[in-house]
Amino acid sequence: MPPADSSTSALPSLLGAWRIQAQRNPWLSAGLGVSLLAIIVLLLASIYNAVNGDHADNLHFAVLGGLAGFGATALGAVLAVILRDVSTRNQDVMLGSAAGMMLAASSFSLILPGLDAAREITGNGSAAAGTVVLGMALGVLLMLGLDRFTPHEHESTGPCGPEAARVNRVWLFVLAITLHNLPEGMAIGVSFANGDMNIGLPLTSAIAIQDIPEGLAVALALRATGLSSLKAALVAIGSGLMEPLGAVIGLGISTGFALAYPISMGLAAGAMIFVVSHEVIPETHRNGHQTSATLGLMGGFAVMMFLDTALG
């Protein structure tokens, strides 16, 4: 394990990793790079639009929703300091429950409202479905680009991404956390784009609830890299700041033009489903607790479905 003080070389290592990745796969890297650059420009423009656009009145709802996710992540991180030892089975059950809530939120609070909104705009069921699918594809593309070009680490597979072995393990975990929290924040922002509490409240509640075990698991994982309990909790808490930022981005994207709202609903859903399949579920199955984790997933899905029905 590299020493903790090697984190100061993280930025040069990241830049070198991206350069090496581009040299090894020039055509694929160029295509993903252009697409990712376009999405980044869109994200920056969306922040401006969220602050200065016609729907800026809903900005405080989006920010409050993002802060709720941040607060829940912080609560989970603090629990990691109080609860010195949490069994791997319980961690897997909690993460499985979080995965189930994210899947249900993607379906009931993002995809279905997105289809309804697209159908009202296009007046055609096929065109509405195509609009949301386009958004989902953009969300997956965003996460693929980040996953491919950003070194990060999973405990089950080890370092991932270009030249990940040359980057300090703590920073690899931080980057993985960032990839995870961004789509959650975007989903919150999108859900408040029209100021509709029937969509925003259940989705934000679900994400905040699942952020508690997520923050706990992240702090425990960081602690396993050699950080003290306090430092691990602080890094995990800091990672939650991506959620209010993502909420502002999601709000801005969804209010850019008429079809932006259903497209952004699909984008947030696609990014969240990608994270669940690529990050969360494999993590819950690596310790041999597949059955417990799956039951937790089903329970989380049911809770979110109830929240969406009761609050929406």
C-alpha positions in Angstrom: 0.0 0.0 0.0 1.5 3.4 -0.9 2.1 5.8 2.0 -0.6 8.3 2.7 1.6 11.3 2.1 1.9 10.4 -1.6 -1.4 12.1 -2.2 0.4 15.2 -3.1 1.4 13.6 -6.4 -2.2 12.7 -7.2 -2.8 15.4 -9.8 0.3 14.8 -11.9 -0.4 11.1 -11.8 -4.0 11.7 -13.0 -2.8 13.9 -15.9 -0.2 11.3 -16.9 -2.8 8.6 -16.7 -5.2 10.4 -19.0 -2.3 11.0 -21.5 -1.3 7.4 -21.5 -4.9 6.2 -21.9 -5.3 8.5 -25.0 -2.1 7.1 -26.6 -3.2 3.5 -26.2 -6.7 3.8 -27.6 -6.6 7.0 -29.8 -9.9 6.5 -31.7 -12.0 5.3 -28.8 -10.4 7.8 -26.5 -11.0 10.6 -29.0 -14.7 9.7 -29.4 -15.2 9.5 -25.6 -13.2 12.6 -25.0 -15.2 14.7 -27.4 -18.4 13.4 -26.0 -17.3 13.9 -22.4 -16.0 17.4 -23.3 -19.4 18.3 -24.8 -21.2 16.9 -21.7 -18.8 18.9 -19.4 -19.6 22.1 -21.4 -23.3 21.3 -21.0 -22.8 20.8 -17.2 -21.1 24.2 -16.9 -23.8 25.9 -19.0 -26.4 24.2 -16.8 -25.0 25.7 -13.7 -25.3 29.2 -15.2 -28.9 28.4 -16.4 -29.9 27.1 -13.0 -28.8 30.4 -11.4 -30.0 32.8 -14.0 -32.7 30.9 -15.9 -36.5 31.2 -15.8 -36.7 28.4 -13.3 -34.2 29.9 -10.9 -37.0 30.1 -8.3 -36.8 26.3 -7.9 -33.0 26.6 -7.2 -33.5 26.7 -3.5 -35.6 23.4 -3.6 -32.8 21.7 -5.6 -30.1 23.0 -3.3 -32.0 22.0 -0.2 -32.5 18.5 -1.7 -28.8 18.2 -2.4 -28.0 19.4 1.1 -30.3 16.7 2.5 -28.2 14.1 0.6 -25.0 15.7 1.9 -26.4 15.7 5.4 -27.4 12.0 5.2 -23.9 11.1 3.9 -22.3 13.0 6.7 -24.5 11.2 9.2 -23.4 7.8 7.9 -19.8 8.9 8.0 -20.2 10.0 11.6 -21.7 6.6 12.5 -18.5 5.0 11.2 -16.6 6.8 14.0 -19.2 5.8 16.6 -19.6 2.2 15.4 -16.1 0.9 15.4 -16.9 -2.4 13.8 -19.8 -3.2 11.4 -20.0 -6.7 10.1 -19.5 -7.2 6.3 -22.9 -8.9 6.1 -24.7 -5.8 7.6 -22.7 -3.5 5.3 -23.8 -5.6 2.3 -27.4 -5.6 3.4 -27.3 -1.8 3.8 -25.7 -1.3 0.4 -28.1 -3.7 -1.2 -31.0 -1.7 0.3 -29.4 1.5 -1.1 -29.2 -0.1 -4.5 -32.8 -1.1 -4.4 -33.9 2.4 -3.5 -31.8 3.8 -6.4 -33.3 1.4 -8.9 -36.9 2.2 -7.7 -36.1 5.9 -7.7 -34.8 5.7 -11.3 -38.0 3.9 -12.4 -40.8 5.6 -10.5 -39.4 9.1 -9.9 -37.4 9.6 -13.1 -38.2 7.4 -16.0 -42.0 7.3 -15.6 -42.4 11.1 -15.0 -39.9 11.7 -17.9 -42.1 9.6 -20.2 -45.2 11.5 -19.2 -43.5 14.9 -19.8 -42.1 13.8 -23.1 -45.5 12.5 -24.2 -47.1 15.8 -23.4 -44.5 17.6 -25.5 -44.3 15.3 -28.5 -47.8 13.8 -28.4 -46.4 10.5 -29.4 -45.6 7.5 -27.3 -42.7 6.3 -29.4 -41.2 9.7 -29.6 -41.6 10.1 -25.8 -39.8 6.7 -25.2 -37.1 7.7 -27.7 -36.5 11.0 -25.9 -36.1 9.3 -22.5 -33.9 6.6 -24.0 -31.7 9.3 -25.5 -31.3 10.8 -22.1 -30.4 7.5 -20.5 -27.8 6.9 -23.2 -26.3 10.3 -22.4 -26.2 9.4 -18.7 -24.5 6.1 -19.4 -22.0 7.8 -21.7 -21.2 10.3 -19.0 -20.5 7.6 -16.5 -18.5 5.5 -19.0 -16.3 8.5 -19.8 -15.7 9.2 -16.2 -15.1 5.6 -15.4 -12.7 5.1 -18.3 -10.7 8.3 -18.0 -10.6 8.6 -14.2 -8.5 6.2 -12.1 -10.4 4.8 -9.2 -10.6 1.7 -7.0 -13.1 -1.0 -6.0 -12.2 -3.4 -3.2 -13.5 -6.3 -5.3 -11.4 -5.6 -8.4 -8.7 -3.4 -7.2 -7.5 -0.3 -9.1 -9.4 0.6 -12.2 -8.8 3.1 -15.0 -5.6 4.3 -16.6 -2.5 3.8 -14.6 -4.5 3.6 -11.4 -1.7 1.8 -9.6 0.3 5.0 -9.7 -2.3 7.0 -7.8 -2.6 6.9 -4.0 -5.3 4.5 -2.8 -7.0 7.2 -0.8 -7.5 9.4 -3.9 -8.7 6.4 -5.9 -11.5 5.9 -3.3 -12.3 9.6 -3.3 -12.7 9.6 -7.1 -14.9 6.5 -7.0 -17.1 8.3 -4.4 -17.3 11.3 -6.7 -18.5 9.1 -9.6 -21.2 7.7 -7.3 -22.6 10.9 -5.8 -22.8 13.1 -8.9 -25.7 11.3 -10.6 -27.6 11.2 -7.3 -27.3 15.0 -7.0 -28.3 15.5 -10.6 -31.4 13.3 -10.0 -32.5 15.5 -7.1 -32.1 18.7 -9.2 -34.0 17.3 -12.1 -36.9 16.2 -9.8 -37.3 19.8 -8.6 -37.1 21.4 -12.1 -40.8 22.1 -12.3 -41.2 22.8 -8.6 -43.3 19.6 -8.2 -43.1 18.3 -4.7 -44.9 15.1 -5.8 -41.7 14.2 -7.7 -39.0 15.9 -5.8 -39.9 14.9 -2.3 -40.1 11.1 -2.6 -36.9 11.0 -4.8 -35.0 13.2 -2.4 -36.2 11.2 0.6 -35.1 7.9 -1.0 -31.7 9.2 -2.0 -31.1 10.7 1.5 -32.1 7.5 3.2 -29.8 5.4 1.1 -27.0 7.9 1.6 -26.7 7.0 5.3 -25.5 3.4 4.8 -23.5 4.7 1.8 -21.7 7.3 3.9 -21.0 4.6 6.5 -19.6 2.1 4.0 -17.4 4.8 2.3 -15.9 5.9 5.6 -15.2 2.2 6.6 -13.6 1.6 3.2 -11.4 4.7 3.6 -10.5 3.6 7.1 -9.3 0.3 5.6 -6.7 2.2 3.5 -5.0 3.3 6.7 -6.7 6.6 7.4 -7.7 7.3 11.0 -11.4 7.1 11.8 -11.7 10.9 12.0 -9.9 11.6 8.7 -11.9 8.8 6.9 -15.2 10.4 8.2 -14.1 13.9 7.0 -13.2 12.7 3.5 -16.5 10.8 3.3 -18.4 13.9 4.5 -16.6 16.0 1.9 -17.6 13.6 -0.9 -21.2 14.4 -0.1 -20.7 17.9 -1.3 -21.0 16.6 -4.9 -24.8 16.1 -4.2 -25.8 19.8 -3.9 -23.4 20.6 -6.8 -25.0 17.9 -8.9 -28.5 19.1 -7.9 -27.7 22.6 -9.4 -26.3 20.9 -12.5 -29.4 18.7 -12.9 -31.8 21.7 -12.4 -29.9 23.7 -15.1 -29.9 20.8 -17.6 -33.6 20.1 -17.2 -34.7 23.7 -17.8 -32.6 24.6 -20.9 -35.3 23.9 -23.5 -38.7 22.1 -23.8 -37.3 18.5 -24.3 -34.5 19.1 -21.8 -36.7 18.1 -18.8 -37.5 14.5 -20.0 -34.0 14.1 -21.5 -32.4 15.1 -18.2 -34.8 12.7 -16.3 -33.5 9.9 -18.5 -29.9 11.1 -18.1 -30.1 11.0 -14.3 -31.9 7.6 -14.4 -29.3 6.2 -16.8 -26.4 7.4 -14.7 -27.9 6.0 -11.5 -28.7 2.6 -13.0 -25.1 2.4 -14.3 -23.8 3.2 -10.9 -26.0 0.5 -9.3 -25.0 -2.2 -11.7 -21.3 -1.2 -12.1 -20.5 -0.2 -8.5 -23.0 -1.1 -5.8 -24.3 -4.6 -6.6 -20.8 -6.1 -7.3 -19.6 -4.6 -4.0 -22.5 -6.3 -2.1 -21.7 -9.7 -3.7 -18.0 -9.9 -3.2 -18.1 -11.3 0.4 -20.4 -14.2 -0.2 -23.5 -12.5 1.1 -25.5 -12.5 -2.1 -28.7 -13.7 -0.6 -28.7 -11.1 2.2 -27.7 -8.3 -0.1 -30.5 -9.3 -2.6 -33.1 -9.3 0.2 -31.8 -5.9 1.2 -32.2 -4.7 -2.4 -35.8 -6.0 -2.6 -36.6 -4.3 0.7 -35.1 -1.0 -0.4 -37.0 -1.2 -3.7 -40.2 -1.8 -1.8 -39.6 1.2 0.6 -38.9 3.5 -2.3 -42.0 2.3 -4.2 -44.0 3.0 -1.1 -42.5 6.4 -0.6 -43.2 7.3 -4.2 -46.8 6.2 -3.9 -47.5 7.7 -0.5 -45.7 11.0 -1.0 -46.2 11.3 -4.8 
